[in-house]
Amino acid sequence: MTIRAISRPTCASLSTLSRIWVVALSVLIWSASQTRAQSVWQVQLQPELHGVLAAVPGDAGNLVSFACTQPGAPSHLASGRPIRPHAPGQLILFFDPEALGRTRQDNSALSLTLSVDGRAVGQVPVTLAMPEALLGTIVTYDHAIITLLKAAGQMEVTNPANGRAIRVPLRGFTAVVDDVIRRCQSPASTAGVPALTQLGTQSAPQVNQGPSFDCSRARHPSEQAICASAALAQKDVALAAAYEQTYQAAPRNRQSTLRAQQRRWLAVRNNCQSAVPCLAQAMDTRLEQLTAFAAETANQQQQQTATLTPQKPVAGQTLQWQGELWYGSVTCRRTKDVEAEFNITGRNPQGQYVATLALASPKSLSSGTSKAAYLGETGSDGSIRFVVTRQIRGGVGQRRPSGFDLNPATGKARFSNGDCSVMELERLTPTSPRMVSTVPRPANGGTFYAAPTPRAKCEALIEWVGRLNSEYPDIDFYRTSNGPALARKMINLFGDADFVPVFGAPFETIPYQARVDIRTFSDRVCMKDPFVRERFETFRSAAHRTITGGGKNNELTSNGYTSTLFAVRKLRKVRNEIKILMQSATTGGVTVTSLEKARAELTQHTDLLWPSERQAVMRALDDSFARAASAQADQIVRKVLSQTDAAKAVHAADSAILEFRSTFRKVLPQRDIDAAIKRLTTHRAGAVKAIQEPAFDAIRAVPSDMAGLQMLQDQSGKVPQTFSVLNAKERETYSTLVDTELRKRLNRLIEARVADMPMGPLGLPGLEAQVEWSKTFKADFAAHAAQPQVKQALERLQSARAQLLEDSLGQFETDLASASSDADKDTVLAKYLSRLEDANLPIALEYELLRLTAE
């Protein structure tokens, strides 16, 4: 190239060479000015979002932008769309994902390579920020990257995965970004934006048109799709309300079951990714499940018909249960698993709540409990502030706090000091499992009171405690020293199943004096009867002290009234839950999930049951598990196999397979699980094929012409709505097929077009034919300009044009010679070098020299 340019003119003066450099420099300056014109930094305002951006516009939005939300902006628009909160001292650096070869739904991790003035300066980790659907990262006002860009001429951001890059000049960047930072520190104007309702005010209720969660924190594609769809957002709000209502109405033992179901459903929902039909179907199904769960809960609660009506068996008088009784757990530093019973007995003349708080630990049966008296007043926020008035030390050994704040709506309380921090309570009603007696009250008032003679009364007491000897034949309760294990065994005597038939009412409903009378009778009558005394040893060791609760001065000690009451109510709750569970199991209304949860919870407390009772319960639970699991598994498989709609079949099969791998893996033999999953997988594969094949056939049938190429280009990166129920790998097969067919057709069309590329004739006719071919080729394949086949074709054109220009030099000289003026000669040169790319060809310099030396 250089040799030809220098040797062809016979005498070139220094001034002539200077003119050549002027021309070349002019071309470079013009090219740089064109680049700047295509990428200009702008300050963009978003008043509706209270946002400010320093941005470089592109064809489909901003290529690069530094954005912020101004202080004082509301959290949502009137439409319910969220507004990104203001972050003091921070900007978000956004990149257009499509310009970097990514989709606006791809939220996988990515690190971009940043280069400034051609020099790589590091990696920029970005995530897909929503709702903007842009790649973003946080930078501070004084971040090193901003300082670097202010001093540079051009920045380049490259996606290492595919080599796609964004290149923008930095001319004017400093002034624009400084202006944006100033605006970011100015409060946003709230004109026309509805004021936010303060918590606790009585203003008109707001209609939430967005979903139940904060869209600015949406990360999963399913959440982003819900935020983008008004219909899905409305379903999400309804679903959240239904779940909350069902959860609050359910007893505590079923709340945990409901939480587990919700977690599993979320996994199924998220498998839909961003497919709207799939998400809608999943949400409708969950609403149906919550409705069924609520109905089942209500049915179980109706089965608890017994109510607590305390009686004094001896006098026949009815005691009224007064005030509010709460039960729950407490978080303490030194003692684990602390239980709490909080009793609001009424109000004093000053209108203050009068209450007591009793605490018990798992060792309370042997070490006692703790208790304190409190007075409470309602605060302005609706919570009740309780302060201690009398501290009663007990076996738990915790330093009593001076007070705590209780939220009656949630049952949560926080202590101000002491060893315990948080307390979570629930109201106990006469129908609560801890309060409902597990056995009916005898009509005769109990065997003790119905006994016709003193000897018969003693025999009733001996028979009552005699179960200890039959259940634990290896233990001599009279001669064995008391301890935690022994106390837990003896406490069973005071549970409803053994206590009520003897004394006619639950333990806590019998007044203290009545219990003292029972103990006095045993001392004065039974212990003095020589035919009874020796058989009365077990009563003296197991019940003599506990029947009176250790006395009024010792109610917090081991075997005291409070510790016994905790144990009795816990035992009652366990037996009530067993009763409900067994009723459900026999009526067919039980699920494997509820059985699994109930068994796990009951197993923790079955040590309170009699050994024979515990064995019977576990055998019954195992039988119920086997029946329920087998029936539920068959029902699930039949329901899936009966589904003829392909999309619904895939969705149902996915849910069923997940259910078998999680819920059924502990309750069914592995061979049964494998067989069920195999049937489900086979049915699912057929449904998947029924969804995929029509779409695949349609892609393969696209014609191999420009129209077909455009059809495939429009479909690239997309999947049909029918694929929404498929998993990511199955959806990817469609995109892979589209790309494959697109490449095939592109290669064929380019090969045919290159074969028709003009190679002549010499002179202007051939050169103009090449220009026309180039224009048509670029227009037809503009959407594929980045493809290597297109680039190679244009390179071949450039090579062919260089050859034709070289071969046409003689014709050019002839045309120059026939030109009558300098303007005509310039016109001749412009016609020969009519493509912008011609200026980059080495032969162009020879044409320039010929023109400059032409006389």
DAJO-V345553 format. One record per backbone hydrogen bond with DSSP energy under -1.0 kcal/mol. CO is the residue of the C=O (numbers start at 1). NH is the residue of the N-H. Records with the same first field share a line. If there is no record, write none. Layout:
BEGIN
CO: NH ; NH
END
This chain:
BEGIN
1: 5
2: 6
3: 7
4: 8
13: 17
14: 18
15: 19
16: 20
17: 21
18: 22
19: 23
20: 24
21: 25
22: 26
23: 27
24: 28
25: 29
26: 30
27: 31
28: 32
29: 33
30: 34
31: 35
32: 36
33: 37
34: 38
42: 55
44: 53
46: 49 ; 51
50: 70
51: 46
52: 68
53: 44
54: 66
55: 42
56: 63
61: 58
63: 96
64: 56
65: 94
66: 54
67: 92
68: 52
70: 73
71: 188
75: 83
77: 80
81: 77
87: 90
89: 141
91: 139
92: 67
93: 137
94: 65
95: 135
97: 102
98: 101
110: 126
112: 124
113: 158
114: 121
115: 156
116: 119
119: 116
122: 114
124: 112
127: 136
129: 133 ; 134
134: 129
135: 95
136: 127
137: 93
139: 91
140: 143
143: 147
144: 148
145: 149
146: 150
149: 152
153: 170
154: 117
155: 168
156: 115
157: 166
158: 113
159: 162 ; 163
164: 159
166: 157
168: 155
170: 173
172: 176
173: 177
174: 178
175: 179
176: 180
177: 181
178: 182
179: 183
180: 184
183: 186
190: 193
198: 201
214: 217
215: 218
220: 224
221: 225
222: 226
223: 227
224: 228
229: 233
230: 234
231: 235
232: 236
233: 237
234: 238
235: 239
236: 240
237: 241
238: 242
239: 243
240: 244
241: 245
242: 246
243: 247
244: 248
245: 249
246: 250
251: 254 ; 255
252: 256
254: 258
255: 259
256: 260
257: 261
258: 262
259: 263
260: 264
261: 265
262: 266
263: 267
264: 268
265: 269
266: 270
267: 271
269: 272
270: 273
272: 275
275: 279
276: 280
277: 281
278: 282
279: 283
280: 284
281: 285
282: 286
283: 287
284: 288
285: 289
286: 290
287: 291
288: 292
289: 293
290: 294
291: 295
292: 296
293: 297
294: 298
295: 299
296: 300
297: 301
298: 302
303: 305
310: 319
312: 316
317: 312
324: 344
325: 428
326: 342
327: 426
328: 340
329: 424
331: 421
338: 330
339: 360
340: 328
341: 358
342: 326
343: 356
344: 324
346: 354
348: 351
352: 348
353: 376
354: 345 ; 346
355: 374
356: 343
357: 372
358: 341
359: 370
360: 339
361: 364
363: 366 ; 367
364: 368
369: 395
370: 359
371: 392
372: 357
373: 389 ; 390
374: 355
375: 387
376: 353
377: 385
379: 382
383: 379
384: 406
385: 377
386: 404
387: 375
390: 373
392: 371
399: 419
402: 388
403: 416
404: 386
405: 414
406: 384
407: 411
411: 425
412: 407
413: 423
414: 405
419: 333
421: 415
422: 331
423: 413
424: 329
426: 327
429: 432
432: 435 ; 436
442: 445
446: 450
453: 457
454: 458
455: 459
456: 460
457: 461
458: 462
459: 463
460: 464
461: 465
462: 466
465: 468
466: 470
467: 471
468: 472
472: 475
476: 480
483: 487
484: 488
485: 489
486: 490
487: 491
490: 493
491: 494
492: 495
495: 498 ; 499
496: 500
499: 503
500: 504
501: 447
502: 448
506: 509
507: 510
511: 515
512: 516
513: 517
514: 518
515: 519
516: 520
517: 521
518: 522
519: 523
520: 524
521: 525 ; 526
522: 527
526: 529
529: 532 ; 533
533: 536
534: 537
536: 540
537: 541
538: 542
539: 543 ; 544
543: 547
545: 550
546: 549
548: 551
549: 561
551: 554
554: 557
555: 562
556: 369
557: 560
560: 564
561: 565
562: 566
563: 567
564: 568
565: 569
566: 570
567: 571
568: 572
569: 573
570: 574
571: 575
572: 576
573: 577
574: 578
575: 579
576: 580
577: 581
578: 582
579: 583
580: 584
581: 585
582: 586
583: 587
584: 589
591: 595
592: 596
593: 597
594: 598
595: 599
596: 600
597: 601
598: 602
599: 603
602: 605 ; 606
605: 608
606: 609
610: 614
611: 615
612: 616
613: 617
614: 618
615: 619
616: 620
617: 621
618: 622
619: 623
620: 624
621: 625
622: 626
623: 627
624: 628
625: 629
626: 630
627: 631
628: 632
629: 633
630: 634
631: 635
632: 636
633: 637
634: 638
635: 639
636: 640
637: 641
638: 642
640: 643
645: 649
646: 650
647: 651
648: 652
649: 653
650: 654
651: 655
652: 656
653: 657
654: 658
655: 659
656: 660
657: 661
658: 662
659: 663 ; 664
664: 668
669: 673
670: 674
671: 675
672: 676
673: 677
674: 678
675: 679
676: 680
677: 681
678: 682
679: 683
680: 684
681: 685
682: 686
683: 687
684: 688
685: 689
686: 690
687: 691
688: 692
689: 693
692: 696
693: 697
694: 698
695: 699
696: 700
697: 701
699: 702
703: 705
705: 709
706: 710
707: 711
708: 712
709: 713
710: 714
711: 715
712: 716
715: 718
720: 723
721: 724
723: 726
727: 731
728: 732
731: 735
732: 736
733: 737
734: 738
735: 739
736: 740
737: 741
738: 742
739: 743
740: 744
741: 745
742: 746
743: 747
744: 748
745: 749
746: 750
747: 751
748: 752
749: 753
750: 754
751: 755
754: 757
763: 767
764: 768
765: 769
766: 770
767: 771
768: 772
769: 773
770: 774
771: 775
772: 776
773: 777
774: 778
775: 779
776: 780
777: 781
781: 784
782: 785
784: 787
787: 791
788: 792
789: 793
790: 794
791: 795
792: 796
793: 797
794: 798
795: 799
796: 800
797: 801
798: 802
799: 803
800: 804
801: 805
802: 806
803: 807
804: 808
806: 809
808: 812
809: 813
810: 814
811: 815
812: 816
813: 817
814: 818
816: 819
821: 825
822: 826
823: 827
824: 828
825: 829
826: 830
827: 831
828: 832
829: 833
835: 838
836: 839
837: 840
838: 841
841: 844
842: 845
843: 847
844: 848
845: 849
846: 850
847: 851
848: 852
849: 853
END
